[in-house]
Amino acid sequence: MMLEDAALLTVKVSGAEAGDLYDIRMENATLIRKAARDLSSHCHTLEMYSFNDTHYLVLIREAIEVYKLLFREWVKSFDPWNYVADDWGLFNPPGIHPDQQDDK
């Protein structure tokens, strides 16, 4: 599970960059955040259950913190006005209603 979460951190960045639209980028950003949080949670679980060889978990946690800083800057670069209205209403730019037409 940890390898899957770690792999998602790069795969979803690629998907977001390829999609370019605000709603697609935000959806991928959400999945990246979840994968990073799950990865961190797995580290805690391994320690909690006293698995051997958990000394490397510090490196994973440090890498997640560095990644988080880069992630924040990356999300700031999203253009909220390059979008297709999300009819679920979850990833629309501020002020855009899910039923709104895409005539921007």
N, CA and C of each residue as an Amber inpcrd file, in Angstrom:
protein
   312
   0.8280000  -1.1960000   0.0000000   0.0000000   0.0000000   0.0000000
   0.8720000   1.2590000   0.0000000   1.9870000   1.1850000   0.7050000
   2.8660000   2.3490000   0.7540000   3.4620000   2.6450000  -0.6140000
   3.8430000   1.6070000  -1.3500000   4.3890000   1.8100000  -2.6920000
   3.3360000   2.4020000  -3.6330000   2.1080000   1.9460000  -3.4930000
   1.0200000   2.4810000  -4.3100000   0.8000000   3.9640000  -4.0120000
   0.7680000   4.3210000  -2.7330000   0.5920000   5.7270000  -2.3640000
   1.7510000   6.5770000  -2.8690000   2.9640000   6.0660000  -2.7320000
   4.1360000   6.8120000  -3.2000000   4.0920000   7.0120000  -4.7180000
   3.6630000   5.9880000  -5.4370000   3.5730000   6.0920000  -6.8940000
   2.5230000   7.1220000  -7.3150000   1.4220000   7.2010000  -6.5770000
   0.3710000   8.1620000  -6.9110000   0.8640000   9.6060000  -6.8380000
   1.8510000   9.8600000  -5.9950000   2.3510000  11.2280000  -5.8410000
   2.8940000  11.7820000  -7.1530000   3.4870000  10.9420000  -7.9750000
   4.0060000  11.4270000  -9.2590000   3.0040000  11.2460000 -10.3870000
   2.2950000  10.1330000 -10.3810000   1.3400000   9.8540000 -11.4540000
   0.2550000  10.9230000 -11.5230000  -0.2530000  11.3360000 -10.3840000
  -1.3450000  12.3160000 -10.3710000  -0.8640000  13.7190000 -10.7280000
   0.3950000  14.0290000 -10.4600000   0.9420000  15.3130000 -10.9220000
   0.9500000  15.3150000 -12.4460000   1.3750000  14.2100000 -13.0210000
   1.3790000  14.0830000 -14.4820000  -0.0180000  14.2520000 -15.0540000
  -0.9900000  13.6060000 -14.4320000  -2.3680000  13.7180000 -14.8890000
  -2.8980000  15.1350000 -14.7940000  -2.5460000  15.8130000 -13.7230000
  -2.9980000  17.1910000 -13.5340000  -2.3790000  18.1160000 -14.5730000
  -1.1020000  17.9280000 -14.8270000  -0.4220000  18.7780000 -15.8050000
  -0.9420000  18.5100000 -17.2100000  -1.2340000  17.2710000 -17.5150000
  -1.7460000  16.9280000 -18.8430000  -3.1590000  17.4630000 -19.0330000
  -3.9600000  17.4140000 -17.9690000  -5.3500000  17.8770000 -18.0480000
  -5.4690000  19.3740000 -18.1550000  -4.6170000  20.0930000 -17.4810000
  -4.5240000  21.5500000 -17.5000000  -5.7540000  22.2870000 -16.9780000
  -6.9380000  21.7100000 -17.0420000  -8.1380000  22.3930000 -16.5610000
  -8.1550000  22.4310000 -15.0350000  -8.6890000  23.5120000 -14.4920000
  -8.7230000  23.7160000 -13.0430000  -9.3640000  22.5460000 -12.3090000
 -10.5310000  22.1080000 -12.7880000 -11.2310000  21.0370000 -12.0710000
 -10.4480000  19.7260000 -12.0980000  -9.7990000  19.4100000 -13.2030000
  -8.9890000  18.1910000 -13.2840000  -7.7660000  18.3110000 -12.3880000
  -7.1460000  19.4790000 -12.3890000  -5.9640000  19.6880000 -11.5540000
  -6.3180000  19.5910000 -10.0700000  -7.4520000  20.1870000  -9.6920000
  -7.8610000  20.1180000  -8.2850000  -8.2180000  18.6950000  -7.8720000
  -8.8570000  17.9690000  -8.7500000  -9.1880000  16.5700000  -8.4420000
  -7.9150000  15.7570000  -8.2140000  -6.9410000  15.9400000  -9.0860000
  -5.6670000  15.2330000  -8.9250000  -4.9230000  15.6980000  -7.6770000
  -4.9940000  16.9830000  -7.3790000  -4.3560000  17.5050000  -6.1710000
  -4.9610000  16.8630000  -4.9210000  -6.2630000  16.6630000  -4.9430000
  -6.9430000  16.0160000  -3.8230000  -6.4540000  14.5780000  -3.6560000
  -6.3070000  13.8700000  -4.7550000  -5.8190000  12.4870000  -4.6890000
  -4.3680000  12.4300000  -4.2190000  -3.5680000  13.4120000  -4.6200000
  -2.1780000  13.4900000  -4.1630000  -2.1370000  13.7110000  -2.6580000
  -2.9310000  14.6420000  -2.1800000  -2.9790000  14.9300000  -0.7450000
  -3.3900000  13.6910000   0.0400000  -4.3940000  12.9860000  -0.4560000
  -4.8480000  11.7720000   0.2290000  -3.7480000  10.7140000   0.2480000
  -3.0680000  10.5160000  -0.8670000  -1.9920000   9.5210000  -0.9300000
  -0.8650000   9.8670000   0.0430000  -0.5070000  11.1450000   0.1250000
   0.5560000  11.5640000   1.0480000   0.1330000  11.3530000   2.5010000
  -1.1100000  11.6880000   2.8000000  -1.6050000  11.4800000   4.1700000
  -1.6880000   9.9990000   4.5100000  -2.1100000   9.1800000   3.5510000
  -2.1570000   7.7320000   3.7740000  -0.7530000   7.1660000   3.9780000
   0.1930000   7.6450000   3.2070000   1.5790000   7.2060000   3.3550000
   2.0950000   7.5210000   4.7560000   1.7980000   8.7040000   5.2140000
   2.1880000   9.1010000   6.5720000   1.4980000   8.2290000   7.6200000
   0.2400000   7.9400000   7.3990000  -0.5150000   7.0980000   8.3180000
   0.0610000   5.6810000   8.3670000   0.4750000   5.1650000   7.2170000
   1.0960000   3.8310000   7.1870000   2.3750000   3.8120000   8.0270000
   3.1230000   4.8910000   7.9780000   4.3420000   4.9810000   8.8020000
   3.9950000   4.8590000  10.2810000   2.9900000   5.5810000  10.7110000
   2.5690000   5.5160000  12.1150000   2.0970000   4.1100000  12.4820000
   1.3650000   3.4900000  11.5660000   0.8530000   2.1420000  11.8290000
   1.9930000   1.1470000  12.0110000   3.0030000   1.2270000  11.1530000
   4.1460000   0.3230000  11.2870000   4.8280000   0.4820000  12.6450000
   4.9650000   1.7120000  13.0920000   5.5680000   1.9510000  14.4120000
   4.6600000   1.4540000  15.5300000   3.3870000   1.7090000  15.3890000
   2.4320000   1.3420000  16.4220000   2.4160000  -0.1740000  16.6460000
   2.5530000  -0.9160000  15.5710000   2.5440000  -2.3700000  15.6870000
   3.9510000  -2.9560000  15.8330000   4.9170000  -2.1010000  16.1420000
   6.2950000  -2.5060000  16.4460000   6.9550000  -3.3480000  15.3540000
   6.7470000  -2.9450000  14.1090000   7.4510000  -3.6260000  13.0190000
   8.9440000  -3.3510000  13.1380000   9.7260000  -4.3150000  12.7040000
  11.1860000  -4.1370000  12.6840000  11.5570000  -3.1620000  11.5650000
  12.7280000  -2.6210000  11.6730000  13.2910000  -1.7560000  10.6270000
  12.4340000  -0.5490000  10.2960000  11.9600000   0.1310000  11.3050000
  11.1800000   1.3520000  11.0630000  12.0630000   2.6030000  11.1000000
  13.3630000   2.4210000  11.2100000  14.2700000   3.5790000  11.2860000
  14.2440000   4.4350000  10.0170000  13.8810000   3.8500000   8.8780000
  13.8200000   4.5910000   7.6190000  12.5700000   5.4680000   7.5040000
  11.6090000   5.2870000   8.3850000  10.3640000   6.0450000   8.2960000
  10.5800000   7.5400000   8.4730000  11.6170000   7.9130000   9.1850000
  11.9660000   9.3310000   9.3430000  12.2270000   9.9510000   7.9760000
  12.8920000   9.2110000   7.1140000  13.1780000   9.7220000   5.7670000
  11.8910000   9.9430000   4.9740000  10.9570000   9.0290000   5.1100000
   9.6800000   9.1790000   4.4040000   8.9380000  10.4040000   4.9180000
   8.9020000  10.5650000   6.2300000   8.2050000  11.7290000   6.8070000
   8.8490000  13.0420000   6.3750000  10.1680000  13.0870000   6.3650000
  10.8710000  14.3050000   5.9250000  10.5720000  14.5920000   4.4560000
  10.5680000  13.5550000   3.6460000  10.2740000  13.7320000   2.2150000
   8.8440000  14.2370000   2.0110000   7.9160000  13.7370000   2.7990000
   6.5210000  14.2030000   2.6930000   6.4280000  15.6810000   3.0550000
   7.1580000  16.1180000   4.0560000   7.1310000  17.5400000   4.4500000
   7.6980000  18.4270000   3.3440000   8.7760000  18.0060000   2.7080000
   9.3490000  18.7690000   1.5970000   8.3640000  18.7810000   0.4240000
   7.7850000  17.6290000   0.1470000   6.8100000  17.5070000  -0.9300000
   5.6140000  18.4270000  -0.6840000   5.1880000  18.5020000   0.5620000
   4.0400000  19.3440000   0.9210000   4.3070000  20.8110000   0.5830000
   5.5090000  21.2850000   0.8530000   5.8530000  22.6750000   0.5330000
   5.8130000  22.9120000  -0.9770000   6.3700000  21.9760000  -1.7380000
   6.3370000  22.0900000  -3.1940000   4.9030000  22.0000000  -3.7260000
   4.1210000  21.1390000  -3.1240000   2.7250000  20.9450000  -3.5040000
   1.9390000  22.2500000  -3.3390000   2.1330000  22.9170000  -2.2240000
   1.4090000  24.1820000  -1.9750000   1.6980000  25.2050000  -3.0690000
   2.9600000  25.3280000  -3.4330000   3.3340000  26.2770000  -4.4930000
   2.7280000  25.8600000  -5.8340000   2.7290000  24.5820000  -6.1050000
   2.1720000  24.0630000  -7.3540000   0.6800000  24.3760000  -7.4440000
  -0.0600000  24.1430000  -6.3730000  -1.5110000  24.3940000  -6.3780000
  -1.7980000  25.8870000  -6.5800000  -0.9680000  26.7520000  -6.0400000
  -1.1480000  28.2010000  -6.2400000  -1.0560000  28.5840000  -7.7150000
  -0.3710000  27.7560000  -8.5010000  -0.1780000  28.0820000  -9.9190000
  -1.3810000  27.7140000 -10.7870000  -2.3800000  27.0350000 -10.2360000
  -3.5570000  26.6340000 -11.0110000  -4.3470000  27.8670000 -11.4340000
  -4.7430000  27.9010000 -12.6740000  -5.5620000  28.9980000 -13.1930000
  -7.0380000  28.6710000 -12.9690000  -7.6940000  29.3290000 -12.0030000
  -9.0800000  28.9910000 -11.7010000 -10.0520000  29.3420000 -12.8240000
  -9.6200000  30.1280000 -13.7910000 -10.5350000  30.5210000 -14.8690000
 -10.3520000  29.6930000 -16.1290000  -9.5020000  28.6890000 -16.0520000
  -9.3710000  27.7090000 -17.1340000 -10.0740000  26.4460000 -16.6420000
 -11.3940000  26.4170000 -16.7940000 -12.1770000  25.3430000 -16.1860000
 -13.3330000  24.9100000 -17.0730000 -13.8380000  23.7540000 -16.7550000
 -15.1270000  23.2780000 -17.2400000 -15.9300000  23.0960000 -15.9670000
 -17.1560000  23.6020000 -15.9240000 -17.9430000  23.5320000 -14.6970000
 -18.1070000  22.0840000 -14.2460000 -17.8030000  21.8460000 -12.9930000
 -17.9340000  20.5240000 -12.3850000 -19.3670000  20.3670000 -11.9020000
 -20.1290000  19.5080000 -12.5790000 -21.5420000  19.3840000 -12.2160000
 -21.7550000  18.6940000 -10.8680000 -20.6950000  18.1800000 -10.2750000
 -20.7790000  17.6630000  -8.9090000 -20.6110000  18.8130000  -7.9110000
 -20.0510000  19.9210000  -8.3720000 -19.9030000  21.1000000  -7.5320000
 -18.7030000  21.0820000  -6.6060000 -17.8360000  20.1120000  -6.7610000
 -16.7300000  19.9720000  -5.8160000 -15.4810000  20.7580000  -6.2230000
 -15.1810000  20.8010000  -7.5090000 -13.9240000  21.3980000  -7.9560000
 -14.1140000  22.6120000  -8.8580000 -15.1610000  23.3560000  -8.6430000
 -15.3740000  24.5900000  -9.3910000 -14.5810000  25.7250000  -8.7640000
 -14.1770000  26.6900000  -9.5770000 -13.5470000  27.8870000  -9.0110000
 -14.5300000  28.5970000  -8.0780000 -14.0210000  29.3870000  -7.1660000
 -14.9130000  30.1200000  -6.2540000 -15.9410000  30.9360000  -7.0330000
 -17.1880000  30.8450000  -6.6040000 -18.2710000  31.6110000  -7.2210000
 -18.9360000  30.9500000  -8.4120000 -18.4490000  29.8090000  -8.8400000
 -19.0370000  29.1200000  -9.9880000 -19.9900000  28.0440000  -9.4790000
 -21.2390000  28.1390000  -9.8890000 -22.2740000  27.1920000  -9.4780000
 -22.2130000  25.9540000 -10.3800000 -22.4920000  24.7560000  -9.8440000
 -22.4200000  23.5270000 -10.6440000 -23.2940000  23.5360000 -11.8960000
 -24.4060000  24.2560000 -11.8710000 -25.3090000  24.2940000 -13.0210000
 -24.9790000  25.3940000 -14.0140000 -23.9470000  26.1660000 -13.7200000
 -23.5850000  27.2870000 -14.5690000 -23.0340000  26.7870000 -15.8990000
 -23.3970000  27.4700000 -16.9670000 -22.8750000  27.1370000 -18.2850000
 -21.4100000  27.5230000 -18.3720000 -20.6880000  26.9130000 -19.2780000
 -19.2570000  27.1550000 -19.4120000 -18.9280000  28.2970000 -20.3820000
 -19.7490000  29.3470000 -20.4090000 -19.4720000  30.4340000 -21.3360000
 -18.4840000  31.4430000 -20.7840000 -18.0380000  31.2650000 -19.5710000
 -17.0070000  32.0920000 -18.9110000 -17.1580000  33.5190000 -19.3410000
